[in-house]
Amino acid sequence: MPDLITHLSVSYFLNKPFRIFKYSTLFYCGAVLPDLATRVVSIPFHAAAFALHPLHTPLGILLLCMLLSFFFAEEGRKEVFISLLSGSCLHLFLDLFQKHMQPGYTLLFPFSWKAFEFGLLWPETIVSMVPLWIVIIGVTAFLSRREAKGNRQ
Amino acid sequence: MLFSDNHRYIKISLLLAALLLLCSFSQLKGRRMYVNLETHLSGPELFDGISITLEDYVTVSSVSGDRFEIEQEGNKVMVMGTAEGLAPGDEIEIRAIFHRQGYLTLQQLHIKKLRRVKIITSIAAALFVAWLFFSRYRFSLDGFQFVERTRCRT
């Protein structure tokens, strides 16, 4: 996985200028959901890695997002589901760009255990770019706030 | 229809059941397919001369001259070969030839130097997302769901 700051940054850069999602908070939550559902437990408890593996696959994440959407009000539930699922799909897509000695993403689980990834960057290479993401987000947020303030005046 | 409140608790139960089924299948099948250092060391003849990859939870125990020792989930093995910048405690991914005598010959190695930084930055991001979420939503026991917080504008 790239670190969660990278996942959040990419989702922010996608959502901020175009305002694609009504529930942007949930889109950002979706962007970190696959790792929150799996790594939070599997990093300290290795034995749980296989049990949680489905929550980092397309089918598992689809079911999880649907499940979570039922804990929101009926009138916006479909949009909540779409926001969570879009964020999660973006997460899974970004993960594919990473390189491992053995590809690790079983996209067709549970129908196939065949793993796939584009294998372009070691996960650590992406981490070293975190300060850059933070600066760009900071500047973008500052500029958009200033613009919003100007529009109000 | 699919997202309506009709039979909401049945839908939640079905989704939970489907997820539990997937997780159980993954645990049972995955565990059977999983090959780690323990698998190799417990059947050395089967893997003799074969290139193996160890990826998860592999750490360097010691480094000395032209060899180093690695550990994976309590099992240790000596690796013949050198890698620049390798130090005890490093987390690594390794591809090597397995020998039935119980040692490896290095083919390829990757040091996960910034793994801890990655975990720390991820924890910070997770906390930020949690703050973002709970500043916008609160859980209501009436209806058993998250509802948007109403902002006080006075």
Interface residues (C-beta under 8 A of the other chain):
Chain A: M1 D3 L4 I5 H7 L8 T25 L26 Y28 C29 V32 D35 L36 R39 V40 I43 H46 A49 F50 A51 L52 H53 P54 L55 L59 G60 L63 L64 M66 L67 S69 F70 F71 F72 A73 E74 R77 K78 F81 H100 M101 Q102 G104 F109 P110 W113 W122 P123 E124 V127 S128 V130
Chain B: F3 S4 D5 R8 K11 I12 L15 L16 A18 L19 L22 C23 S24 F25 S26 Q27 K29 G30 R31 M33 Y34 T53 E55 D56 Y57 E73 E93 I94 R95 Q108 H110 K112 K113 L114 R115 V117 K118 I119 T121 S122 A124 A125 A126 F128 V129 L132 F133 R136 Y137 G143 F144 Q145 F146 V147
